[in-house]
Amino acid sequence: MTRYERDDPIVTLFEDVLKDRALYEIDQVLMRNRDRLEDFPMLPKSNYIPSVHRGNRLVQEKLAYEQHSLTIDADNAEDRLNDDQRTTYKTILNVVTNKEGKLFFVYGSGETGKTFV
């Protein structure tokens, strides 16, 4: 995955974040001419929200994560889940993937692998 360096040496931007930002900036230019990206159905829409991204250190830190290595780590960890953990993991993953917006509470005695899930 491609990362783009910013002025801050700790923070990097991934390609999809950079694309969202570029689309947002294009939309800003179009609005000055009384148009919007929405007026061009063949173009993708931006998910960039300036108030969320600008100046929020926590958001910037999350964007700096090496997503590729985290994906590999998650794939490796999935192989080590027990049956109950796997069921919980798959259920949560399906809800996130399908953007269903549900709330989960994972509970159990100490040392049962809640954090691992």
N, CA, C and O atoms as a DFTB+ gen file, in Angstrom:
468 C
 N C O
     1  1       0.839      -1.167       0.000
     2  2       0.000       0.000       0.000
     3  2       0.891       1.240       0.000
     4  3       1.899       1.294       0.704
     5  1       0.520       2.193      -0.768
     6  2       1.313       3.413      -0.911
     7  2       1.012       4.364       0.243
     8  3      -0.147       4.544       0.616
     9  1       2.063       4.976       0.811
    10  2       1.901       5.988       1.837
    11  2       2.511       7.280       1.325
    12  3       3.503       7.269       0.595
    13  1       1.916       8.374       1.709
    14  2       2.405       9.683       1.310
    15  2       2.834      10.442       2.558
    16  3       2.059      10.570       3.506
    17  1       4.043      10.936       2.561
    18  2       4.572      11.662       3.712
    19  2       3.958      13.062       3.787
    20  3       3.651      13.683       2.770
    21  1       3.793      13.526       4.995
    22  2       3.330      14.886       5.233
    23  2       4.449      15.659       5.892
    24  3       5.552      15.139       6.063
    25  1       4.174      16.896       6.262
    26  2       5.172      17.706       6.963
    27  2       5.563      17.062       8.291
    28  3       6.710      17.170       8.727
    29  1       4.621      16.403       8.921
    30  2       4.879      15.722      10.188
    31  2       5.518      14.370       9.872
    32  3       4.884      13.542       9.217
    33  1       6.747      14.119      10.314
    34  2       7.432      12.869       9.958
    35  2       6.768      11.628      10.540
    36  3       7.032      10.518      10.080
    37  1       5.906      11.797      11.552
    38  2       5.247      10.651      12.170
    39  2       3.992      10.258      11.397
    40  3       3.630       9.082      11.363
    41  1       3.331      11.223      10.780
    42  2       2.050      10.991      10.129
    43  2       2.251      10.718       8.646
    44  3       2.990      11.433       7.970
    45  1       1.597       9.692       8.151
    46  2       1.604       9.397       6.725
    47  2       0.163       9.264       6.250
    48  3      -0.731       8.951       7.037
    49  1      -0.054       9.501       4.983
    50  2      -1.383       9.365       4.403
    51  2      -1.408       8.181       3.458
    52  3      -0.508       8.018       2.634
    53  1      -2.424       7.363       3.573
    54  2      -2.580       6.251       2.660
    55  2      -3.319       6.725       1.412
    56  3      -3.973       7.767       1.413
    57  1      -3.199       5.949       0.370
    58  2      -3.717       6.346      -0.931
    59  2      -5.209       6.681      -0.888
    60  3      -5.627       7.665      -1.498
    61  1      -6.025       5.882      -0.179
    62  2      -7.457       6.149      -0.133
    63  2      -7.769       7.442       0.616
    64  3      -8.703       8.155       0.250
    65  1      -6.998       7.752       1.659
    66  2      -7.190       8.998       2.399
    67  2      -6.804      10.184       1.520
    68  3      -7.490      11.206       1.501
    69  1      -5.712      10.037       0.803
    70  2      -5.272      11.094      -0.104
    71  2      -6.309      11.323      -1.211
    72  3      -6.581      12.465      -1.581
    73  1      -6.878      10.249      -1.731
    74  2      -7.911      10.357      -2.770
    75  2      -9.132      11.092      -2.229
    76  3      -9.673      11.968      -2.904
    77  1      -9.573      10.748      -1.017
    78  2     -10.714      11.433      -0.414
    79  2     -10.442      12.919      -0.244
    80  3     -11.304      13.756      -0.513
    81  1      -9.232      13.236       0.205
    82  2      -8.873      14.644       0.396
    83  2      -8.866      15.384      -0.938
    84  3      -9.342      16.516      -1.024
    85  1      -8.326      14.749      -1.979
    86  2      -8.282      15.375      -3.307
    87  2      -9.697      15.605      -3.833
    88  3      -9.992      16.662      -4.389
    89  1     -10.565      14.619      -3.658
    90  2     -11.954      14.781      -4.105
    91  2     -12.649      15.915      -3.344
    92  3     -13.429      16.673      -3.920
    93  1     -12.360      16.021      -2.062
    94  2     -12.915      17.111      -1.254
    95  2     -12.456      18.465      -1.805
    96  3     -13.256      19.389      -1.954
    97  1     -11.168      18.567      -2.102
    98  2     -10.622      19.830      -2.628
    99  2     -11.227      20.160      -3.997
   100  3     -11.518      21.322      -4.282
   101  1     -11.416      19.149      -4.836
   102  2     -12.055      19.358      -6.147
   103  2     -13.478      19.863      -5.951
   104  3     -13.923      20.768      -6.656
   105  1     -14.189      19.280      -4.998
   106  2     -15.555      19.705      -4.706
   107  2     -15.584      21.161      -4.255
   108  3     -16.493      21.906      -4.620
   109  1     -14.586      21.574      -3.458
   110  2     -14.508      22.959      -3.011
   111  2     -14.343      23.912      -4.194
   112  3     -14.974      24.969      -4.231
   113  1     -13.505      23.547      -5.154
   114  2     -13.305      24.371      -6.358
   115  2     -14.594      24.419      -7.169
   116  3     -14.991      25.483      -7.644
   117  1     -15.243      23.281      -7.327
   118  2     -16.499      23.244      -8.088
   119  2     -17.569      24.113      -7.432
   120  3     -18.337      24.781      -8.125
   121  1     -17.623      24.107      -6.098
   122  2     -18.642      24.898      -5.401
   123  2     -18.464      26.391      -5.646
   124  3     -19.440      27.141      -5.666
   125  1     -17.221      26.823      -5.833
   126  2     -16.987      28.231      -6.147
   127  2     -17.598      28.605      -7.492
   128  3     -17.865      29.777      -7.756
   129  1     -17.817      27.608      -8.337
   130  2     -18.420      27.823      -9.650
   131  2     -19.855      27.295      -9.706
   132  3     -20.393      27.017     -10.778
   133  1     -20.453      27.166      -8.527
   134  2     -21.851      26.738      -8.383
   135  2     -22.108      25.325      -8.907
   136  3     -23.193      25.034      -9.411
   137  1     -21.125      24.464      -8.789
   138  2     -21.266      23.052      -9.134
   139  2     -20.867      22.224      -7.911
   140  3     -20.356      22.761      -6.929
   141  1     -21.102      20.922      -7.979
   142  2     -20.702      19.990      -6.931
   143  2     -20.245      18.703      -7.588
   144  3     -20.590      18.435      -8.739
   145  1     -19.486      17.919      -6.882
   146  2     -19.117      16.593      -7.390
   147  2     -20.364      15.759      -7.675
   148  3     -20.390      14.946      -8.599
   149  1     -21.392      15.980      -6.862
   150  2     -22.658      15.254      -7.038
   151  2     -23.285      15.513      -8.400
   152  3     -24.094      14.713      -8.870
   153  1     -22.918      16.630      -9.043
   154  2     -23.447      16.950     -10.366
   155  2     -22.815      16.097     -11.456
   156  3     -23.250      16.125     -12.607
   157  1     -21.788      15.338     -11.088
   158  2     -21.064      14.489     -12.036
   159  2     -21.135      13.046     -11.539
   160  3     -20.219      12.580     -10.860
   161  1     -22.226      12.327     -11.876
   162  2     -22.449      10.993     -11.309
   163  2     -21.341       9.980     -11.615
   164  3     -21.213       8.984     -10.904
   165  1     -20.554      10.211     -12.641
   166  2     -19.492       9.259     -12.991
   167  2     -18.264       9.399     -12.095
   168  3     -17.393       8.530     -12.105
   169  1     -18.184      10.491     -11.313
   170  2     -17.050      10.704     -10.425
   171  2     -17.337      10.136      -9.035
   172  3     -18.480      10.160      -8.579
   173  1     -16.305       9.625      -8.362
   174  2     -16.504       9.129      -6.997
   175  2     -16.766      10.287      -6.038
   176  3     -16.428      11.435      -6.328
   177  1     -17.360       9.978      -4.915
   178  2     -17.661      10.989      -3.905
   179  2     -16.603      10.938      -2.804
   180  3     -16.012       9.888      -2.550
   181  1     -16.374      12.054      -2.166
   182  2     -15.393      12.144      -1.086
   183  2     -16.027      11.777       0.249
   184  3     -17.180      12.117       0.512
   185  1     -15.266      11.080       1.089
   186  2     -15.689      10.784       2.455
   187  2     -14.930      11.647       3.462
   188  3     -15.045      11.452       4.672
   189  1     -14.163      12.590       2.955
   190  2     -13.325      13.437       3.799
   191  2     -14.184      14.431       4.558
   192  3     -15.033      15.098       3.966
   193  1     -13.971      14.537       5.869
   194  2     -14.678      15.501       6.705
   195  2     -13.613      16.374       7.358
   196  3     -12.929      15.921       8.275
   197  1     -13.457      17.617       6.905
   198  2     -12.356      18.452       7.381
   199  2     -12.347      18.655       8.894
   200  3     -11.274      18.653       9.497
   201  1     -13.495      18.829       9.519
   202  2     -13.519      19.082      10.959
   203  2     -13.033      17.872      11.747
   204  3     -12.547      18.022      12.868
   205  1     -13.154      16.688      11.182
   206  2     -12.699      15.473      11.851
   207  2     -11.204      15.288      11.649
   208  3     -10.507      14.883      12.580
   209  1     -10.701      15.571      10.470
   210  2      -9.311      15.291      10.139
   211  2      -8.339      16.398      10.538
   212  3      -7.222      16.104      10.963
   213  1      -8.726      17.629      10.415
   214  2      -7.805      18.739      10.624
   215  2      -7.506      18.940      12.104
   216  3      -8.412      19.184      12.901
   217  1      -6.260      18.839      12.454
   218  2      -5.835      19.164      13.798
   219  2      -6.168      18.138      14.864
   220  3      -5.868      18.374      16.035
   221  1      -6.764      17.027      14.523
   222  2      -7.089      16.014      15.514
   223  2      -5.937      15.018      15.571
   224  3      -5.771      14.189      14.676
   225  1      -5.154      15.110      16.626
   226  2      -3.961      14.277      16.755
   227  2      -4.306      12.796      16.756
   228  3      -3.579      12.000      16.162
   229  1      -5.394      12.407      17.407
   230  2      -5.766      10.995      17.473
   231  2      -6.124      10.447      16.095
   232  3      -5.749       9.326      15.749
   233  1      -6.851      11.244      15.312
   234  2      -7.186      10.811      13.948
   235  2      -5.911      10.679      13.128
   236  3      -5.748       9.715      12.381
   237  1      -5.012      11.638      13.265
   238  2      -3.763      11.580      12.508
   239  2      -2.942      10.343      12.882
   240  3      -2.338       9.712      12.015
   241  1      -2.922      10.000      14.167
   242  2      -2.185       8.802      14.592
   243  2      -2.806       7.538      13.999
   244  3      -2.089       6.631      13.577
   245  1      -4.122       7.480      13.967
   246  2      -4.799       6.299      13.390
   247  2      -4.511       6.194      11.898
   248  3      -4.322       5.096      11.374
   249  1      -4.479       7.325      11.223
   250  2      -4.184       7.304       9.791
   251  2      -2.746       6.883       9.513
   252  3      -2.430       6.427       8.414
   253  1      -1.886       7.033      10.497
   254  2      -0.473       6.700      10.316
   255  2      -0.183       5.216      10.498
   256  3       0.930       4.772      10.214
   257  1      -1.145       4.449      10.960
   258  2      -0.912       3.020      11.131
   259  2      -0.540       2.373       9.806
   260  3      -1.061       2.751       8.757
   261  1       0.343       1.418       9.853
   262  2       0.736       0.656       8.656
   263  2      -0.352      -0.400       8.417
   264  3      -0.291      -1.500       8.965
   265  1      -1.327      -0.055       7.608
   266  2      -2.507      -0.894       7.414
   267  2      -2.170      -2.254       6.828
   268  3      -2.804      -3.250       7.178
   269  1      -1.200      -2.312       5.958
   270  2      -0.840      -3.593       5.341
   271  2      -0.332      -4.583       6.385
   272  3      -0.749      -5.741       6.399
   273  1       0.560      -4.135       7.252
   274  2       1.092      -5.041       8.275
   275  2       0.020      -5.410       9.296
   276  3       0.023      -6.528       9.812
   277  1      -0.904      -4.483       9.597
   278  2      -2.000      -4.802      10.509
   279  2      -2.933      -5.856       9.911
   280  3      -3.454      -6.709      10.629
   281  1      -3.141      -5.795       8.596
   282  2      -3.962      -6.804       7.922
   283  2      -3.310      -8.176       8.012
   284  3      -3.987      -9.173       8.265
   285  1      -2.016      -8.228       7.808
   286  2      -1.286      -9.499       7.916
   287  2      -1.365     -10.024       9.350
   288  3      -1.592     -11.215       9.563
   289  1      -1.176      -9.137      10.334
   290  2      -1.278      -9.546      11.739
   291  2      -2.663     -10.100      12.054
   292  3      -2.787     -11.117      12.738
   293  1      -3.705      -9.433      11.557
   294  2      -5.073      -9.898      11.816
   295  2      -5.317     -11.257      11.170
   296  3      -5.946     -12.127      11.772
   297  1      -4.826     -11.442       9.954
   298  2      -4.981     -12.742       9.282
   299  2      -4.283     -13.847      10.059
   300  3      -4.827     -14.942      10.199
   301  1      -3.094     -13.576      10.563
   302  2      -2.354     -14.571      11.343
   303  2      -3.051     -14.865      12.665
   304  3      -3.104     -16.017      13.095
   305  1      -3.585     -13.833      13.312
   306  2      -4.266     -14.013      14.588
   307  2      -5.563     -14.790      14.408
   308  3      -5.953     -15.559      15.287
   309  1      -6.231     -14.597      13.278
   310  2      -7.495     -15.294      13.026
   311  2      -7.297     -16.808      13.043
   312  3      -8.186     -17.542      13.476
   313  1      -6.168     -17.272      12.588
   314  2      -5.885     -18.711      12.574
   315  2      -5.771     -19.281      13.984
   316  3      -5.913     -20.490      14.167
   317  1      -5.516     -18.435      14.986
   318  2      -5.322     -18.904      16.355
   319  2      -6.577     -18.765      17.220
   320  3      -6.528     -19.066      18.413
   321  1      -7.701     -18.315      16.646
   322  2      -8.935     -18.155      17.415
   323  2      -9.559     -19.514      17.719
   324  3      -9.523     -20.424      16.891
   325  1     -10.143     -19.642      18.937
   326  2     -10.914     -20.854      19.218
   327  2     -12.302     -20.696      18.595
   328  3     -12.593     -19.651      18.012
   329  1     -13.161     -21.705      18.705
   330  2     -14.460     -21.675      18.023
   331  2     -15.336     -20.502      18.476
   332  3     -15.937     -19.823      17.644
   333  1     -15.413     -20.261      19.791
   334  2     -16.238     -19.147      20.282
   335  2     -15.677     -17.800      19.826
   336  3     -16.432     -16.918      19.419
   337  1     -14.373     -17.645      19.892
   338  2     -13.742     -16.405      19.438
   339  2     -13.967     -16.196      17.947
   340  3     -14.249     -15.082      17.505
   341  1     -13.841     -17.276      17.171
   342  2     -14.029     -17.179      15.720
   343  2     -15.459     -16.753      15.380
   344  3     -15.674     -15.927      14.493
   345  1     -16.439     -17.327      16.096
   346  2     -17.842     -16.952      15.859
   347  2     -18.062     -15.473      16.156
   348  3     -18.708     -14.767      15.382
   349  1     -17.523     -15.011      17.278
   350  2     -17.644     -13.592      17.654
   351  2     -16.958     -12.706      16.624
   352  3     -17.529     -11.711      16.178
   353  1     -15.749     -13.062      16.251
   354  2     -14.969     -12.287      15.279
   355  2     -15.702     -12.185      13.946
   356  3     -15.827     -11.097      13.383
   357  1     -16.186     -13.319      13.444
   358  2     -16.867     -13.328      12.136
   359  2     -18.154     -12.496      12.192
   360  3     -18.473     -11.780      11.243
   361  1     -18.891     -12.594      13.307
   362  2     -20.126     -11.822      13.450
   363  2     -19.836     -10.326      13.403
   364  3     -20.498      -9.583      12.678
   365  1     -18.842      -9.885      14.181
   366  2     -18.491      -8.466      14.204
   367  2     -17.958      -8.017      12.846
   368  3     -18.309      -6.940      12.365
   369  1     -17.119      -8.832      12.235
   370  2     -16.552      -8.490      10.926
   371  2     -17.648      -8.331       9.874
   372  3     -17.594      -7.410       9.060
   373  1     -18.644      -9.224       9.884
   374  2     -19.754      -9.126       8.925
   375  2     -20.560      -7.847       9.127
   376  3     -20.961      -7.204       8.157
   377  1     -20.797      -7.478      10.386
   378  2     -21.554      -6.253      10.673
   379  2     -20.784      -5.027      10.185
   380  3     -21.366      -4.117       9.595
   381  1     -19.472      -5.007      10.433
   382  2     -18.651      -3.876       9.988
   383  2     -18.597      -3.821       8.462
   384  3     -18.761      -2.756       7.867
   385  1     -18.366      -4.978       7.833
   386  2     -18.277      -5.033       6.374
   387  2     -19.571      -4.573       5.713
   388  3     -19.546      -3.876       4.699
   389  1     -20.703      -4.970       6.295
   390  2     -22.004      -4.609       5.726
   391  2     -22.532      -3.269       6.234
   392  3     -23.651      -2.874       5.907
   393  1     -21.724      -2.573       7.034
   394  2     -22.064      -1.246       7.569
   395  2     -23.434      -1.240       8.250
   396  3     -24.256      -0.354       8.015
   397  1     -23.665      -2.256       9.106
   398  2     -24.950      -2.381       9.788
   399  2     -25.029      -1.539      11.054
   400  3     -26.129      -1.261      11.532
   401  1     -23.892      -1.126      11.610
   402  2     -23.886      -0.229      12.757
   403  2     -24.493      -0.813      14.013
   404  3     -25.366      -0.186      14.613
   405  1     -24.067      -1.983      14.429
   406  2     -24.556      -2.586      15.664
   407  2     -23.546      -2.383      16.780
   408  3     -22.384      -2.062      16.534
   409  1     -24.005      -2.575      18.012
   410  2     -23.168      -2.450      19.184
   411  2     -22.939      -3.834      19.779
   412  3     -23.879      -4.618      19.913
   413  1     -21.692      -4.137      20.135
   414  2     -21.358      -5.435      20.722
   415  2     -20.724      -5.237      22.080
   416  3     -19.976      -4.284      22.302
   417  1     -21.032      -6.147      22.983
   418  2     -20.404      -6.178      24.291
   419  2     -19.842      -7.578      24.458
   420  3     -20.598      -8.539      24.596
   421  1     -18.538      -7.698      24.447
   422  2     -17.878      -8.994      24.595
   423  2     -17.544      -9.151      26.075
   424  3     -16.804      -8.345      26.638
   425  1     -18.093     -10.189      26.701
   426  2     -17.860     -10.390      28.123
   427  2     -17.407     -11.822      28.387
   428  3     -17.593     -12.713      27.559
   429  1     -16.831     -12.015      29.515
   430  2     -16.371     -13.344      29.932
   431  2     -15.429     -13.200      31.109
   432  3     -14.996     -12.099      31.447
   433  1     -15.123     -14.310      31.718
   434  2     -14.198     -14.323      32.860
   435  2     -12.815     -13.866      32.402
   436  3     -12.535     -13.784      31.206
   437  1     -11.966     -13.574      33.371
   438  2     -10.602     -13.201      33.052
   439  2      -9.874     -14.312      32.316
   440  3     -10.126     -15.496      32.535
   441  1      -8.967     -13.904      31.440
   442  2      -8.122     -14.837      30.693
   443  2      -8.900     -15.737      29.731
   444  3      -8.489     -16.867      29.465
   445  1     -10.036     -15.231      29.204
   446  2     -10.804     -16.034      28.241
   447  2     -10.590     -15.586      26.806
   448  3     -11.215     -16.130      25.896
   449  1      -9.725     -14.610      26.582
   450  2      -9.368     -14.211      25.229
   451  2     -10.186     -13.074      24.655
   452  3     -10.223     -12.892      23.438
   453  1     -10.860     -12.287      25.528
   454  2     -11.659     -11.162      25.026
   455  2     -10.781     -10.151      24.292
   456  3     -11.139      -9.692      23.207
   457  1      -9.655      -9.809      24.867
   458  2      -8.764      -8.827      24.256
   459  2      -8.217      -9.349      22.936
   460  3      -8.048      -8.580      21.990
   461  1      -7.942     -10.628      22.861
   462  2      -7.413     -11.229      21.648
   463  2      -8.385     -11.101      20.487
   464  3      -7.979     -10.868      19.348
   465  1      -9.688     -11.258      20.785
   466  2     -10.718     -11.110      19.751
   467  2     -10.708      -9.672      19.287
   468  3     -11.492      -9.299      18.415
